[in-house]
Amino acid sequence: MPDILGRILATKRAEVAAATAAVAREVIERQAKAMPQTRDFAGALRERIAHGRPAVIAEIKRASPSKGLLRERFDPAAIAKGYQTGGAACLSVLTDCEYFQGAPEHLAAARAACSLPVLRKDFIVDAYQLYEARAMGADCILLIAAALGEPELREFESIA
């Protein structure tokens, strides 16, 4: 595992422990279940492909560990509207704060600003984060195979 991924995963495990201490899993599960129905992420991609159009997943990201700050003036809602107008099929929104300057509010703002399905792009290491993703409005999640073992991948896919 590359060194940066190892550091990110360690940070993420500590963040999940803090989040779990602040909001019990049962509470976040109730919040997730109370959310409106998800938008069909895979269906949006399939629909574009079926009509011979590009199935673009457009990313909303403020910064990265390797490049630093990418956008000084960062407005996730305006970016989401622009991507929808430009023909994107879906959105991917970075929610990791420590390494990408993301936030759950970025995902919520982007989703509220358009009708595209939204993927929470973060480093998922615990089932708690799946419920957290849905509670913030995510329609889909990203699982990084290099960060998880086969049992976790199966469990998280089942929960999602």
N, C-alpha and C positions, 0 to 999 in steps of 0.2 A: 504494500500500500504506500503510495507516495506520501512523503512527510506532511505536506499541507493537508491532505485528506485526513490523515491521522489526527492532526491538531484540530481540524474542524469537527471531526466526530467526537473528540474528547470534550470540546466546548459545547457541542450540541447535547451530549449526555448530561452535562452539568445544567444546561438551560432547561432540559426536560425535568430534571429533579426539582429545580426551583419552581417551574410552572406547576408541577404536580403538587408541591407543597402549598402553593398559592390557591390553586383551583383543583379540587378533587376530581378524579377521573369520572365519577358518577355525574358530577355537575357538567363537565365539558361534554360528556356523552348526551346528556339531556339537551344541551344547547345545540349540538350537532343534529340531533333528531328533530328539533323544532325548526330547522332551516327549511326554506322552500325547496321544492324538487330541484335536483341538479340539472344543468344543461348538458346535453349529450356531446361530450368531447369527441369520442371516437366516431360518433355519427356525423359530426360536423366535418371531420376529415374525410370520411367515406363519401359524403355527399359531394364534396369538391372534386374528389378523384373521379367519381361516377360521371360528373359533368365535364371532365377533361380540364379542370382548373387546378392550379397549384393548391396544395393543402398545407399552407404555411402556418406554423405555430410561431407567433411573434412574441419576443421576449421583452419584458419590462424589467430593467435592471439599472440601478443607480451607480453601482461600483462593482469592482472585482478585486480579489487579492493581488492579481498579477498586474492589472492596469490602473488600479486606484479609482478615483472618482471619474465616472464616465459622463455624467450630466450634472452640472452645477444647479441649473434650474430644472427641478424634477417634479413633474405633475403627472402622476399615474393615470388620472382620469383623462386628461388631454391626450396622452400617449395612446391609451386604449381606444379612444374615439378615432384617432388618426390611423391606427392599425386596422380598425374595422372599415373605415372609409377606403383604406388602401387595399382591402381584399383579404386580410388575414382570416383564417378559418377558426383559430383559437388563440388564446393568450397564455403565456407562461410568465408568472410574476414571482420574482425573488422575494422571499420573506425573511431570509437569514439576515440578522442585524449585524452581528460581529464582523463578518467577512465581506458582506455585500451591501451593507447599509440599507437592507430591506426592512419591511415591517408588515405585520398583518393588515394594517390600515391601507397599505399600498394595494394589496389584493382586493380588499373591500371597495376601495375607490374605483379601481379599474373595472371591476365587475359591475358596479352600479352605473358606470358611464356608458356601457355598451351591452349588446345582447350576445356577445361571444362567450363560449365556454372558457373557463379559467382554470389553469393548472397551478397548484402551489408548488413552486420550485424551492426546495429546501433540502436539508440533509435529514431524512427520516431515519430515526434509530429506535423508536419506541412507538407502540400502538397508540399511546396517548396523542401523539402528533397527528394521527389520522382523524381522530375526533376533533382535534383543535383545527385542522385544516377545513373540515366541513363547517365547523362553527364560525369560521371567518369568511365562509362563502365559497370555498374551493369546490369545483366540480370534479376535479381530478388531482392526483398526486404523482410525484416523480419518486420512484424507488431506484436507488443507485446500487446496482448489483455488487460493485466492488466494496460497498460499505456494509453489506448484509450477507448473512449466510442463507442457505436454501430454506431452513425452517422459518426464518423471519420473513423472507420473501413470500413464502406460501401463506403465512399467517396474515401479513399485511394486505396481500392481495385479497384474501378471503374477507377481511374486515372492510376493505374499501369497496 
